[in-house]
């Protein structure tokens, strides 16, 4: 089994979810940007695709969360991530893997707890009113210049 930082092996997302290497789809094309003469010949742009709802080891709740959070990014049930910021294809492959893992990790994260509503304290309310009165008094004193 390849190491976790290898650009061709399984993709660890969370402690309990690992995307198998055979579930990842790779596509390579020519990248725009820096590269000199090689930019027209090297296929350094990388597109990494995966069908996240069909991954093994997901619970029904995780599948629902993925469907809800990634719904706008899925095309026919497939999530695609592109990377073309590096000149070397291998570095772009690693960047695409990192990006895909980050997207899946964010989509699988549990929702944040609801904010508990609080009331301002009596003292803070009084200080606020007192500051407003002082400001108003200052402005009122500027009106009359004898």
Secondary structure by P-SEA (a helix, b strand, c coil): cccccccccccccccccccccccbbbbbccccccccccccccccbbbbbbcccccccccaaaaaaaaaaacccccccbbbbbbcccccaaaaaaaaaaaaaaaaaaaaccccccbbbbbccaaaaaaaaaaaaaaaaaaaaacccc
